Amino acid sequence: MKKNKILLTAIKLLQRTGAELYTADLAIALKEIGFSVEIYAGMVGKLAKDIRAKGINVVTTLEQLRKTPDIIHLQYRMYDKIH
């Protein structure tokens, strides 16, 4: 079975709080069960570095994506930023 390529979005990935931690945990869990996961975030910091260390691509521009996603999980009003 083909595993979908998933793009998660976050306003920021700076520290281990709220939506930032949810995004990190979701990305790691999806990767562990075989999905291809990347994260687009407007601001990055230590948390993004920790996620990258787990083998997940974290980008601040869409041009940095390695793959075209099959599924995009948007949070907040990220549609305005990526559309």
C-alpha positions in Angstrom: 0.0 0.0 0.0 1.3 3.5 -0.9 1.9 5.8 2.1 0.8 9.3 1.5 3.1 12.3 1.7 1.9 14.6 4.4 2.6 18.3 4.9 1.9 19.6 8.4 1.8 23.4 9.1 2.6 25.5 12.1 2.9 29.2 12.8 6.1 28.5 14.7 8.3 25.7 15.9 10.3 27.4 18.6 9.7 25.6 21.9 7.8 22.7 23.4 4.4 24.2 24.1 0.8 23.8 22.9 0.3 23.6 19.1 4.1 23.4 18.5 4.4 20.3 20.6 1.3 18.8 19.0 2.8 19.3 15.5 6.1 17.8 16.5 4.5 14.7 18.2 2.1 14.2 15.2 5.0 14.4 12.7 7.1 11.9 14.6 4.2 9.5 15.1 3.3 9.6 11.4 6.9 9.0 10.4 7.2 6.1 12.8 4.3 4.3 11.0 5.7 4.9 7.6 4.4 8.2 6.3 6.5 10.7 4.5 6.2 13.9 6.6 7.4 17.4 6.2 6.5 20.5 8.2 6.1 24.1 7.0 6.5 26.7 9.8 6.7 30.5 9.7 9.3 30.7 12.5 11.7 28.0 13.6 14.1 27.4 16.5 15.2 24.7 18.9 12.1 22.6 18.5 12.5 22.6 14.7 16.1 21.5 15.2 15.0 18.6 17.4 12.4 17.5 14.8 15.0 17.7 12.0 17.3 15.4 14.1 14.5 12.8 13.9 14.8 12.9 10.1 11.8 15.1 9.4 12.3 18.0 6.9 11.2 21.4 8.5 11.0 24.3 6.0 10.2 28.0 6.1 9.4 28.3 2.4 7.5 26.0 0.1 10.4 25.9 -2.3 12.3 23.9 0.4 9.8 21.0 0.3 11.4 17.8 -0.9 8.1 16.3 -2.2 4.7 17.4 -3.3 2.3 16.5 -0.5 -0.8 14.3 -1.0 -2.3 15.7 2.2 -1.9 19.1 3.8 -2.9 19.5 7.5 -3.5 23.2 8.0 -3.6 24.9 11.4 -5.0 28.4 12.1 -5.1 30.5 8.9 -2.0 29.0 7.2 -4.0 28.8 4.0 -3.3 32.5 3.5 0.4 31.8 3.8 0.7 28.9 1.4 -1.9 29.7 -1.2 
